[in-house]
Amino acid sequence: MAHTSTPVRIIGLGNRYRRDDGAGLAVLQELAGRDLPGQDLPSVELRAESGEGAALMEAWQGAQRVILVDAVQAGGVPGTIYRLDPWEQPIPTEFFHYSTHAFSLAEAVELARVLGQLPPALVIYGIQGADFGAGEGLSPPVAAAVPAVADRILQELAQPMPGG
């Protein structure tokens, strides 16, 4: 069943029981404690997802602007923040190779591109993780990146909607 139309949907991906894999969920929690755009800007919906590709494609349906946040394993320094725009370049699948899902974020984006089902505006923020082992709690460099990603998302929301 399709979701009702929401101008902006921020989707945090991850598993809080796999340490840094919970980074996307931590950014959602950070944003929930902040003042999000209200009366003069489009409504914003915060949504948590595991990162499974088919569910992710369903989760962004009906949104005009989608911002995804996930932990990545790109070989960079832990806590490094990446901003990817699938409308400008393909999403590197190696960023998400730690995923327990065979059909993850990168594959969902590329399948949606082929099917013509990408949201009109889609941005992905990735935080380089350090520890994806079992347990709760983010590593210090990832925890330090969470408020910075929330700040960047708020700056993103202050910009006019693409094409609008």
NORVENVEN-V527579 format. One record per residue. N is the residue number from 1. SS is DSSP state (helix for helix, strand for strand, loop for the rest). PSI is psi as a letter, one per 20 degrees, with the letter a starting at -180 (NA if undefined). D_LAST is the distance of its C-alpha to the last C-alpha in Angstrom with 1 decimal. Layout:
N|SS|PSI|D_LAST + N|SS|PSI|D_LAST
//
This chain:
1|loop|p|27.0 + 2|loop|q|23.2 + 3|loop|q|21.6 + 4|loop|q|19.8 + 5|loop|p|16.0 + 6|strand|p|14.9 + 7|strand|g|11.4 + 8|strand|p|13.0 + 9|strand|p|16.5 + 10|strand|p|18.6 + 11|strand|o|21.6 + 12|strand|p|24.7 + 13|strand|q|27.2 + 14|loop|a|30.9 + 15|loop|o|34.4 + 16|loop|i|35.8 + 17|loop|j|39.3 + 18|strand|l|38.8 + 19|helix|d|38.4 + 20|helix|i|35.4 + 21|helix|i|33.9 + 22|helix|j|32.9 + 23|helix|g|30.5 + 24|helix|h|27.3 + 25|helix|h|28.9 + 26|helix|h|30.0 + 27|helix|g|26.5 + 28|helix|g|25.5 + 29|helix|g|28.5 + 30|helix|g|27.7 + 31|helix|h|24.2 + 32|helix|h|25.9 + 33|loop|j|28.0 + 34|loop|r|25.2 + 35|loop|o|23.0 + 36|loop|q|19.7 + 37|loop|q|16.7 + 38|loop|d|17.7 + 39|loop|g|17.5 + 40|loop|i|14.6 + 41|loop|r|12.3 + 42|loop|q|11.8 + 43|loop|q|15.1 + 44|strand|p|16.4 + 45|strand|p|19.1 + 46|strand|p|21.7 + 47|strand|p|23.6 + 48|strand|p|26.6 + 49|strand|q|27.6 + 50|loop|h|30.6 + 51|loop|j|28.8 + 52|loop|p|30.3 + 53|helix|g|28.1 + 54|helix|g|28.2 + 55|helix|h|27.6 + 56|helix|g|24.6 + 57|helix|h|23.0 + 58|helix|h|23.7 + 59|helix|h|22.4 + 60|loop|i|18.8 + 61|loop|p|18.6 + 62|loop|i|16.2 + 63|strand|q|13.9 + 64|strand|h|10.2 + 65|strand|p|10.9 + 66|strand|p|14.6 + 67|strand|p|16.8 + 68|strand|q|20.3 + 69|strand|p|23.3 + 70|strand|r|26.7 + 71|strand|q|29.9 + 72|strand|r|30.6 + 73|loop|n|33.8 + 74|loop|j|32.9 + 75|loop|j|36.2 + 76|loop|a|34.8 + 77|loop|p|36.1 + 78|loop|p|35.7 + 79|loop|i|32.8 + 80|loop|p|30.8 + 81|strand|p|27.0 + 82|strand|q|25.1 + 83|strand|p|21.3 + 84|strand|p|20.5 + 85|loop|o|17.4 + 86|loop|i|18.6 + 87|loop|i|16.1 + 88|loop|h|18.0 + 89|loop|q|21.5 + 90|loop|q|23.7 + 91|loop|p|24.6 + 92|loop|o|28.3 + 93|helix|h|30.4 + 94|helix|i|33.0 + 95|helix|h|30.8 + 96|helix|k|31.4 + 97|loop|i|34.9 + 98|loop|i|36.5 + 99|loop|q|34.7 + 100|loop|i|37.2 + 101|loop|p|35.0 + 102|loop|h|35.6 + 103|loop|n|32.0 + 104|loop|a|29.8 + 105|helix|g|26.4 + 106|helix|g|26.5 + 107|helix|h|28.0 + 108|helix|g|25.5 + 109|helix|g|22.5 + 110|helix|h|24.4 + 111|helix|g|25.5 + 112|helix|h|22.1 + 113|helix|g|20.9 + 114|helix|h|23.9 + 115|helix|i|23.3 + 116|loop|k|19.7 + 117|loop|j|18.9 + 118|loop|q|16.9 + 119|loop|q|13.9 + 120|loop|h|10.5 + 121|strand|p|10.6 + 122|strand|p|14.2 + 123|strand|q|16.2 + 124|strand|p|19.9 + 125|strand|p|22.1 + 126|strand|p|25.7 + 127|strand|p|28.7 + 128|strand|o|31.9 + 129|loop|r|34.6 + 130|loop|h|38.3 + 131|loop|o|40.0 + 132|loop|j|39.0 + 133|loop|r|42.5 + 134|loop|q|43.4 + 135|strand|r|43.1 + 136|loop|q|40.8 + 137|loop|p|39.2 + 138|loop|q|37.1 + 139|loop|q|38.8 + 140|helix|g|38.7 + 141|helix|h|36.3 + 142|helix|g|33.7 + 143|helix|h|34.2 + 144|helix|h|33.5 + 145|helix|h|30.2 + 146|helix|g|28.8 + 147|helix|h|27.9 + 148|helix|g|26.5 + 149|helix|g|24.1 + 150|helix|g|23.2 + 151|helix|g|22.5 + 152|helix|h|20.3 + 153|helix|g|18.2 + 154|helix|h|17.9 + 155|helix|g|16.8 + 156|helix|g|14.2 + 157|helix|h|13.0 + 158|helix|i|13.0 + 159|loop|q|10.4 + 160|loop|q|6.7 + 161|loop|p|5.2 + 162|loop|p|5.4 + 163|loop|j|3.8 + 164|loop|NA|0.0
//
